[in-house]
Amino acid sequence: MILSNDNKYRGNLGSTLKLDELSHVEKPLMEQLRGLNWETLELPMQQLPEQSFRTSFSEVILRPKLLEALKNINPFLTESQLDEVIRKISTFEKNSLLENNQKVLNYLLENTTVNCNEETGEHSPTVRYIDFENLANNSFIAISQFKVKVTGTDHHIIPDITLFVNGLPVAVVECKSSKVKEPIPEAIDQLMRYMEQRGDTGEGNKELFFYNQFILTTCRTEAKFGTITTQIEKLFYRWTDPYPKNLNDLEHGKSSPNDQKRLVAGMLDRRNLLDIIRVFTVFAINDKGQKIKIVGRYQQFRAVKIATQRLIEGKNPLERGGIIWHTQGSGKSLTMMFMVREMKLRPELMPWKIVFVTDRTQLEDQLSETGQSIGFNIKTAHFINPKVNPDGKSLKELLSNDNSDMVMAMIHKFQENGELSGLDIFPELNKNSQILVMTDEAHRSQYSLLAANLDRAMPNATSIGFTGTPTSKTEKKYKDYIDKYTMRQAIDDGVTLEIVYEGFTHNAEVEDKEGMDKKFEDVFSEYTLTERLQILGFGSRDAYLDNIKTIREKAKSMVNHYVEHIFSGGFKAQIVANSRIAAVRFKAAVDEALKTKIAELKIINPMMVNLERLMQLETAVVVSGSHNDELEIKAYTNSQYHKKSIKRFKLPFDKTDEEDSSLNGNVGVIVVNNMLLTGFDAPIEQVLYLDRVITAHN
């Protein structure tokens, strides 16, 4: 209930729904928690504060339980020191939910100190609020109907279930009957009101959520989790794997265990819960420059746990390494950071050097930004020109030492002086076996001479490849899969939309077939028949796909489809061209086709297309560059142009960038060749026009 004097379910139907919620959702959840060795307390609607270890309903922590845990974990604390430590975590200078929540997490992870240990004389001894190593030193209590006063009113909120670790309310569960029309959105909305994230409506109590690590919504058949900054349903996630348990460990009769059982077994297992708080919870900066709280998803948790255990137990690099196959958009960069966190907490893995390898500057930037946003300092290796960068650290310098640091290097840096001639051999730099090489997008560039140089530089290192699209080459190099999270699983989890494929055709006729055949025979007369057929196959295909006339015809078709089916919803489009020159030609052709379409719509516009917006629509090209590019291509290879175009493409049409008001969202069509094909997160894109042959990882 949101208010103790206001029934959220009215009348006979309301009573039925509340009874269904209580008997089929809330009570089974509390029963499952008891099976996980939680202490449970089910309170009546008419209750006294003393029934939940408090002196008033204004209190949100269970002080006696916090006091008891602090004594167990830190037996040297005196009574006055205990008061001081409790005061630190329960006193807040501001009313900011986000800032105070981050302050609490810092105390839980970084601990605090008191002046001295009066038993031993030690100055500034560490004081821990949670013993992450020894479960027995902590208390775990689940309270149903935990009544809390709405600040400044006579009303109360009564969350369905509140979960306490050492007296601190680390999670809140909102239960709904599965018979409610939209149970999960309704539960989310109620939790937002509890924490006053729907505006200061005077309906909640922020302080209860200062200690919150995640929020849970469930109607038994569907259960999802989020954090205090997760406000829309699509960013709430299921937790469908109870690892390290498996589904057979959950009692479910003949049918598969429901979402609620899976989530509770996975997230609320006491060991898992402490690990989620300690390793898989971070504050980061999102694309909009806003600070958000993130809790890792089940595939990230599982992959990190399995991978670190392999590092400890494996007898050689092959046994320790392998492939983590997580489909695009599942947070591979963040998984790598969670992996580092876990390693730095395991004594056996603390001394390891960690090397991140990518093959694209875009991925290098993404990994580096992810690391910085959650507090990791990753050293980036550079090609060093002493005249330009005398203080820079080269890849060789960073890899040659045995420091337990983190190094970022693009695969192309595994060559001499940044220029690879066919037979360049990179030297051996470090024989240490306590080196982990984590390769992002492990399906690309890892099988060439550059990859051989990487292996030669660190012959005893363990390699873990992260990819969303493994190929046979990936399997050949890394041998074994550590963890899999496939596209089908992502679709089932509701985090990836199923793609609808529609084939378009274009009929191309050669006007002078006989003349073309004669010309071909003349130019390639010295080649064998087999060689001629190969040339004919590849040459004619590329000639067709890169042909200006062909591209113009296809661009007309794409523009018609886009304007009639996609544009009206405010969505955008991507075109994948056969080559870089084809991408540039597509931009010109689409611009031309748009002008024609606008002219037509000015005469007759049966679908009421927004002409003003369509007239402002721009196209952009994002392709890689090389030193000998012709001017036609060079204009679209600038990295700053790329960043601005991508940012504008991701913005809605009528929005401007919050940091740079000169950047608007008018870029509606972006044309690429190889770039932005994997790991490109653009929810505003609803259609991709594919005009190239793609194989392997693509």
Buried (B, 14 or more C-beta within 10 A) or exposed (E): BBBBEEEBBEEEEEEEBBEBBBEBBBBBBBEBBEEBEBEBBEBEEEBEBEEBBBEEBBBBBBBEBBBBBBBBBBEBBEEEBBEBBBEBBBEBEEEEBBBBBBBBBEBBBEBBEBEBBBEEEEEEBEBBBBBBEEEEBBBBBBBBBBBBBBBEEEBBBBBBBBBBBBBBBBBBBBBBBBEBEEBBBBBBBBBBBBBBBBEEEEBBBBBBBBBBBBBBBBBBEBBBBBBBBBBEBEBBBBBBBBBBBEBEEBEEEEEEBBBBBBBBBBBBBBEBBBBBBBBBBBBBBEEEEEEBBBBBBBBBBBBBBBBBBBBEEBEEBEBBBBBBBBBBBBBBBBBBBBBBBBBBBEEEBEEBBBBBBBBBEBBBBBBBEBBEBBEBEBBBBBBBEEEEEEEBBBBBBBBBEEEBBBBBBBBBBBBBEEEBEEEBEBEEBBEBBBBBBBBBBBBBBBBBBBBBBBBBBBBEBBBBBBBBBBBEBBBEBBEEBBBBBBBEBBBEBBBBEEEEEEEEEEEEEEEEEEEEEEEBEEEBEEEEEEEBEEBEEEEEEBEEBBBEEBBBBBBBBBBBBBBEBBBBEBBBBBBBBBBBBBBBBBBBBBBBBBEEBBEEBEEEEEEEBBEEBBEBBBBBBBBBBEEEBEEEBBEBBEEEBBBBBBBBBBBEBEEBBEEEEEBBBBBBBBBBBBBBBBBBEEEBBBBBBBBBEEEEBB
